[in-house]
C-alpha cells in the first residue's frame, strides 16, 4: 500500500504539472469525513471523505487503496512490458519472454484471424471420447495445460510431515464460485444460475456446436455441477486441517472412483511411484463415481469443451470474452470491461509474475524500505512474545512451545533471495493461446518436480509486486511482498511511524504473524507439522474466546439477507484483531508515541488507528459484496476495521468512545484472545 511522485494539494491521486513540488496533504487527515463521529462508524469517519470524492469506476467492482496500488503497479508493469517488447532481446532471456508474451497478447488482429485454430487438436480429442476412461485420460492432459475439470490435485507439503512434498486431492468440479450458488433461492442467485447456463450454451455455440445441442448440454452440465456441489463441504468446514487431512494408499484412492481409472490418470499427469496421497474430502470422490456413471458421455464431452474455452478465454477472439463479461457483471457489478492492456498484464501476472518481478524490484523497492519493514517484523514479534507472557488463561507449558514457534517463524520481506529459473518456459510470438498453454505446462511440471525432492523453504508463492501477503503454516513463515507496503502518492520516507505501524505493522505484519496462532494456524508446530502442542484446558480456553468472535461477526449483516459467516471468517478476524493489538503495542515503544506531538491535528494514537483504517479504505458494489459474503473467508473491509476496533481498549481512549455509541462494547464483552 505505498508510493508515487509529487502530488497536488487537491487530491492524493494525480501528479502536479509544476516543476516545484508542492506540499502534499496529510496522508490520513485528507481522507476523513468529519460529519461522521468516530464512535458511530469509524470506518466511514476515517475513509468517508475519500469515498465521497472517488466513485467506483465503471470497469471496477470495488474501488479503494488496493485498487490504487494495483493501478500504479499496472502502469509500471506496462512500461516494463513495452520496453521488453521494443528490445531485440536474446532468445530465452527474461526480456524476450516478457516482450514476446506482451506482443502476442496485444496483437488482436492475429488473435481474431487465428480464431480457435490452436485448439483444434484438443477439440478432436474431446469429440473422440467414447468412455469415462477416455474422459479421465483427457482430463489428465487438460490439467497439465491449466484447465480445471473434475479431479482437483496439487503438490504441497504434507501437513503432518512438513519435510515431505505430497500429492493432494481436493473437491472441485463446479464452475460457479462456491457451492451456495447452486442452492440459494433468492432472485439474484437464481438469475446468476440462469446466466451461467446461458454462458455455457453461448460459449459452446460460438465454438461451432449446434444451438439445439448447446442448450441441452448446458442444462446437463448445470445438473452435474449441482450434484457435485451437494457433496462439497461448506466454506467454514474447509478450515479444519484435521478433518480435511485424509492420508491413504494410492490403492485406496483408486477405489474411491474406479470408473475414472485414477492409476492411469496419475501416470498421464506425470506421477509415478507414489505409495500414498492425501485426500481433503473423500466423499467428493465417492460421489463423483456415481455421478460420472449416470451422466451421459456427451454431457461430459461438452463440459470439457466448455472448461477448455473458459480457462483460455482471455486469449480467444473478443466475442468469447464479451460473453464471459456479461456473466461476471452479475458477480462483480462492473459496468465495463477493463482495457485490454490491463487484462493482459493481470493474466501475465498469473503465469509469469515472478519473472516480471525481477525487473520490478530493481526499479521500485530499495534497501532502505526493505530494512524498515524487516525491523518492523521484529518489533511485532517482540510484542506478541510479551502478550503471550502476560496471558492469564494459558499454561506455562503451552506458552513455552508458543515462544519457540514464534522465535522460529521465518520472515520473507520484499522479494526472494533466490529467483525461480524460468529458462524452460517457452514463450514465442506464435499465438497467445499457445503461450498460455506453454506457461501452464511449465508450472505443472515445476510443481510436479517437487515430489520426492527436499522441500525448498526459500520458495515464494507470490510475486514481489503483489498487493497481498500470507502465512504458510507448513513452513511457519510470513511472506510480505514489496507491493503490500505501498501507499499510493507517497514515498515510504514520507510516512510517519504511526501510519506505518497501523497500516503495515498491524494490517499486514501483525495480521500474518497472528495467523500462526489463529484457529487453524495454532494447530501447526514450529516445524510446520500438524500436531497438537496445546494442553486440553488451553484449547478449551482458546475455543471459548474464538466462539465469542464467531458470535460477534455472525451478528453483522452488511446486506439484508446476507450476513458475515463468523465461522468461515474466524481465522481472518482473529488475525485482524491480533494485528491491531500487536501493532499498537509495538507503536507505543516508538519515539513518536512517547513524544505525543500531533500531526495535522491528530495525536500519534489517533494516527495509528487511522493508519490501520487506511489499509482498508474503499467501497464495493452490492453485487460484489454479496459474492464476497458467500465465497470469501475475509469479512468485508468496513467490518475488518470496525469489528476488531471494538475489542481494543486503546481505541476507546484515543477517540473517547462513549457508552451509547455504535462502536462501544462494554469491557466485559470485548473479545480477548491474544
Secondary structure, DSSP 4 states (H G I P E B T S, - for coil): --B-S-B-TT-SSSB-SSSSPPPPPPTTGGG--TTS-TTT-HHHHHHHHHHHH-PPPTT-SEEEHHHHHHHHHHHHHHHHHHHHHHS-PPTTSHHHHHHHHHHHHH-HHHHHHHTTGGGHHHHHHHHT--SHHHHHHHHHHHHHTT---S-EEEEEEETTEEEEEEEEEE-----SSSGGGGT--SHHHHHHHHHHHHHHHHHHHHTT--HHHHHHHHHHHHHHHHHHHHHSPPGGGGG-TTTT-EEEEHHHHHHHTGGG-HHHHHHHHT--S--EEEES-HHHHHHHHHHHHHS-HHHHHHHHHHHHHHHTGGGS-HHHHHHHHHHHHHHH--SSPPPHHHHHHHHHHHHHHHHHHHHHHHHH--HHHHHHHHHHHHHHHHHHHHHHHH-SSS-HHHHHHHHHHHHH-EEEEES-SS----TT----SS-HHHHHHHHHHHHHHHHHTTTTS---TT--SS-TT-S-EEEETTTTEEEEEGGGG-BBTB-GGGS-HHHHIIIIIIIIIIHHHHHTTSTTGGGB-TTS-B---S-HHHHHHHHHHHHHHHHHHHT--SBTTB---TTTTHHHHHHHHHHHHHHHHHHTTSHHHHHT--BTTB-HHHHHHHHHHHTT-EEE-HHHHHHHHHH-SS--HHHHHHHHHTT-HHHHHHHT--TTSTT---GGGS----
